[in-house]
Amino acid sequence: MKDAVEDLHAEIDRQAGTLNVLHAERLQCRRGCADCCVDDLTVFEAEAATIQRHYPDLLAHGQPHPAGACAFLDAQGACRVYDRRPYVCRTQGLPLRWIDELEDGTPAEFRDICPLNEAGHPVETLPADACWTLGPTEVKLAGLQHSKDGGQGRRVALRALFARCGD
């Protein structure tokens, strides 16, 4: 059964897919590339629930990847929950942009890209629509989370989803 989180993930995949095509020559991200798959990732409970619903056997009986990398990586560095991976994993590697405030309160645009994908035009020179803009999707996810926890914004460490991690 699809839910609002899965609908949002499908929307993210469509938008990120366009950027993946646009940046295909520079993107080095492939199955087994796990440089951004760090151990301390957390997700809203709404996204954790999607993983729990679709991977109960893995979570109950599987072993998390050793500490230091994402618990959901297999021995070859591939994601064991790829089809239901969280939002943050769906946009990794893309040129990112976001607006933040400087110390004086002035808004400023910032950009970043995975060091493995730096080859090509500098991200600072790309048109805004050639980057994944952080902010709008996070607001949508927070709204979905709000409906589940009444606005507390609870997050879950991915590693904590494994049954043995709580033992």
DRENDO-1510 file (C-alpha; in Angstrom, 1 decimal, always signed):
<recs>
REC; n; res; u; v; w
REC; 1; MET; +0.0; +0.0; +0.0 .
REC; 2; LYS; +1.4; +3.4; -1.0 .
REC; 3; ASP; +1.3; +6.2; +1.4 .
REC; 4; ALA; +2.0; +10.0; +1.4 .
REC; 5; VAL; +5.7; +9.4; +2.0 .
REC; 6; GLU; +6.0; +7.0; -1.0 .
REC; 7; ASP; +4.0; +9.5; -3.1 .
REC; 8; LEU; +6.5; +12.2; -2.1 .
REC; 9; HIS; +9.5; +9.9; -2.9 .
REC; 10; ALA; +8.0; +9.3; -6.4 .
REC; 11; GLU; +7.8; +13.1; -6.9 .
REC; 12; ILE; +11.4; +13.5; -5.7 .
REC; 13; ASP; +12.6; +10.7; -8.0 .
REC; 14; ARG; +10.9; +12.4; -11.0 .
REC; 15; GLN; +12.6; +15.8; -10.2 .
REC; 16; ALA; +16.0; +14.2; -9.3 .
REC; 17; GLY; +15.8; +12.1; -12.4 .
REC; 18; THR; +15.7; +15.2; -14.6 .
REC; 19; LEU; +18.8; +16.5; -12.8 .
REC; 20; ASN; +20.5; +13.1; -13.1 .
REC; 21; VAL; +20.1; +13.2; -16.9 .
REC; 22; LEU; +21.3; +16.8; -17.0 .
REC; 23; HIS; +24.4; +16.0; -15.0 .
REC; 24; ALA; +25.0; +12.4; -16.3 .
REC; 25; GLU; +28.5; +13.1; -17.5 .
REC; 26; ARG; +29.7; +14.4; -14.1 .
REC; 27; LEU; +27.9; +12.0; -11.7 .
REC; 28; GLN; +30.0; +9.2; -10.5 .
REC; 29; CYS; +27.4; +7.8; -8.2 .
REC; 30; ARG; +26.8; +4.1; -9.0 .
REC; 31; ARG; +25.7; +1.0; -7.2 .
REC; 32; GLY; +28.4; +0.4; -4.5 .
REC; 33; CYS; +29.4; +4.0; -4.2 .
REC; 34; ALA; +28.8; +4.6; -0.6 .
REC; 35; ASP; +30.9; +7.7; +0.3 .
REC; 36; CYS; +27.8; +9.6; +1.4 .
REC; 37; CYS; +26.2; +6.6; +3.2 .
REC; 38; VAL; +27.3; +7.7; +6.6 .
REC; 39; ASP; +26.4; +6.0; +9.9 .
REC; 40; ASP; +24.7; +9.0; +11.7 .
REC; 41; LEU; +21.8; +9.5; +9.2 .
REC; 42; THR; +18.5; +10.2; +10.8 .
REC; 43; VAL; +15.0; +10.4; +9.1 .
REC; 44; PHE; +11.6; +11.5; +10.2 .
REC; 45; GLU; +9.6; +8.7; +11.8 .
REC; 46; ALA; +7.3; +8.9; +8.7 .
REC; 47; GLU; +10.1; +7.7; +6.5 .
REC; 48; ALA; +11.3; +5.2; +9.0 .
REC; 49; ALA; +7.8; +3.7; +9.0 .
REC; 50; THR; +7.9; +3.2; +5.3 .
REC; 51; ILE; +11.1; +1.2; +5.6 .
REC; 52; GLN; +9.7; -0.8; +8.6 .
REC; 53; ARG; +6.6; -1.7; +6.6 .
REC; 54; HIS; +8.5; -2.9; +3.5 .
REC; 55; TYR; +11.5; -4.6; +5.1 .
REC; 56; PRO; +10.2; -6.3; +8.3 .
REC; 57; ASP; +12.3; -9.5; +7.8 .
REC; 58; LEU; +15.5; -7.5; +7.2 .
REC; 59; LEU; +14.9; -5.4; +10.3 .
REC; 60; ALA; +14.0; -8.4; +12.5 .
REC; 61; HIS; +16.6; -10.9; +11.3 .
REC; 62; GLY; +19.2; -9.0; +9.2 .
REC; 63; GLN; +22.5; -7.7; +10.4 .
REC; 64; PRO; +23.2; -4.0; +10.1 .
REC; 65; HIS; +26.3; -3.0; +8.2 .
REC; 66; PRO; +29.2; -2.5; +10.6 .
REC; 67; ALA; +29.4; +0.9; +12.3 .
REC; 68; GLY; +31.0; +3.6; +10.3 .
REC; 69; ALA; +28.7; +3.4; +7.3 .
REC; 70; CYS; +24.9; +3.3; +6.8 .
REC; 71; ALA; +23.4; +0.3; +8.5 .
REC; 72; PHE; +21.5; -0.6; +5.3 .
REC; 73; LEU; +24.6; -1.2; +3.1 .
REC; 74; ASP; +25.4; -4.7; +2.2 .
REC; 75; ALA; +28.9; -6.2; +2.0 .
REC; 76; GLN; +29.4; -4.8; -1.5 .
REC; 77; GLY; +28.3; -1.3; -0.5 .
REC; 78; ALA; +24.8; -1.5; -2.2 .
REC; 79; CYS; +21.7; -0.3; -0.4 .
REC; 80; ARG; +19.4; -3.1; +0.9 .
REC; 81; VAL; +16.4; -0.7; +1.0 .
REC; 82; TYR; +17.1; +1.1; -2.2 .
REC; 83; ASP; +13.5; +1.1; -3.5 .
REC; 84; ARG; +12.3; +2.7; -0.2 .
REC; 85; ARG; +15.4; +4.7; +0.7 .
REC; 86; PRO; +14.8; +8.0; +2.5 .
REC; 87; TYR; +14.7; +11.4; +0.8 .
REC; 88; VAL; +18.2; +12.4; +1.7 .
REC; 89; CYS; +19.6; +9.3; -0.1 .
REC; 90; ARG; +17.5; +10.1; -3.3 .
REC; 91; THR; +19.3; +13.4; -3.9 .
REC; 92; GLN; +22.8; +12.7; -2.8 .
REC; 93; GLY; +25.5; +13.4; -5.4 .
REC; 94; LEU; +23.4; +16.1; -7.2 .
REC; 95; PRO; +24.5; +19.7; -7.2 .
REC; 96; LEU; +22.7; +21.2; -4.1 .
REC; 97; ARG; +21.7; +24.7; -3.4 .
REC; 98; TRP; +20.0; +26.3; -0.4 .
REC; 99; ILE; +19.3; +29.7; +1.1 .
REC; 100; ASP; +20.5; +30.5; +4.5 .
REC; 101; GLU; +20.9; +33.7; +6.5 .
REC; 102; LEU; +24.2; +35.3; +7.1 .
REC; 103; GLU; +25.0; +36.6; +10.6 .
REC; 104; ASP; +23.4; +40.0; +9.8 .
REC; 105; GLY; +20.2; +38.3; +8.7 .
REC; 106; THR; +20.8; +38.8; +5.0 .
REC; 107; PRO; +19.7; +35.7; +2.9 .
REC; 108; ALA; +22.5; +34.1; +0.9 .
REC; 109; GLU; +22.6; +31.2; -1.5 .
REC; 110; PHE; +25.0; +28.4; -0.8 .
REC; 111; ARG; +25.9; +25.4; -3.1 .
REC; 112; ASP; +27.7; +22.1; -2.7 .
REC; 113; ILE; +28.3; +18.9; -4.6 .
REC; 114; CYS; +29.9; +15.5; -3.7 .
REC; 115; PRO; +33.7; +15.8; -4.2 .
REC; 116; LEU; +33.4; +12.7; -6.5 .
REC; 117; ASN; +31.1; +14.8; -8.8 .
REC; 118; GLU; +33.0; +18.1; -8.9 .
REC; 119; ALA; +34.3; +17.7; -12.5 .
REC; 120; GLY; +32.4; +19.9; -14.9 .
REC; 121; HIS; +31.1; +23.4; -14.6 .
REC; 122; PRO; +31.6; +24.8; -11.1 .
REC; 123; VAL; +28.3; +24.5; -9.1 .
REC; 124; GLU; +28.4; +28.2; -8.4 .
REC; 125; THR; +27.9; +28.9; -12.1 .
REC; 126; LEU; +25.0; +26.5; -12.7 .
REC; 127; PRO; +21.5; +27.9; -13.2 .
REC; 128; ALA; +19.4; +27.5; -10.1 .
REC; 129; ASP; +17.1; +25.0; -11.8 .
REC; 130; ALA; +20.1; +22.8; -12.6 .
REC; 131; CYS; +20.6; +22.2; -8.8 .
REC; 132; TRP; +18.5; +20.4; -6.2 .
REC; 133; THR; +17.1; +23.1; -4.0 .
REC; 134; LEU; +17.1; +22.1; -0.4 .
REC; 135; GLY; +14.1; +23.4; +1.6 .
REC; 136; PRO; +10.8; +22.7; -0.2 .
REC; 137; THR; +11.0; +18.9; +0.1 .
REC; 138; GLU; +12.0; +19.2; +3.7 .
REC; 139; VAL; +9.0; +21.3; +4.4 .
REC; 140; LYS; +6.7; +18.7; +2.8 .
REC; 141; LEU; +8.3; +15.9; +4.8 .
REC; 142; ALA; +7.9; +18.0; +8.0 .
REC; 143; GLY; +4.3; +18.4; +7.2 .
REC; 144; LEU; +3.9; +14.6; +6.8 .
REC; 145; GLN; +5.7; +14.1; +10.0 .
REC; 146; HIS; +3.5; +16.7; +11.8 .
REC; 147; SER; +0.5; +14.6; +10.9 .
REC; 148; LYS; +2.1; +11.6; +12.6 .
REC; 149; ASP; +3.6; +13.2; +15.8 .
REC; 150; GLY; +1.7; +16.4; +16.3 .
REC; 151; GLY; +4.6; +18.6; +15.4 .
REC; 152; GLN; +7.3; +17.1; +17.6 .
REC; 153; GLY; +9.5; +16.4; +14.5 .
REC; 154; ARG; +10.8; +13.2; +15.9 .
REC; 155; ARG; +13.7; +11.6; +14.0 .
REC; 156; VAL; +15.0; +8.1; +14.0 .
REC; 157; ALA; +18.6; +6.9; +13.4 .
REC; 158; LEU; +18.6; +4.4; +10.5 .
REC; 159; ARG; +20.7; +2.0; +12.5 .
REC; 160; ALA; +18.1; +2.0; +15.3 .
REC; 161; LEU; +15.6; +0.4; +12.9 .
REC; 162; PHE; +17.3; -3.0; +13.2 .
REC; 163; ALA; +15.8; -5.1; +16.0 .
REC; 164; ARG; +19.2; -6.1; +17.4 .
REC; 165; CYS; +20.4; -2.5; +17.7 .
REC; 166; GLY; +18.1; -1.9; +20.6 .
REC; 167; ASP; +19.2; -5.1; +22.5 .
</recs>
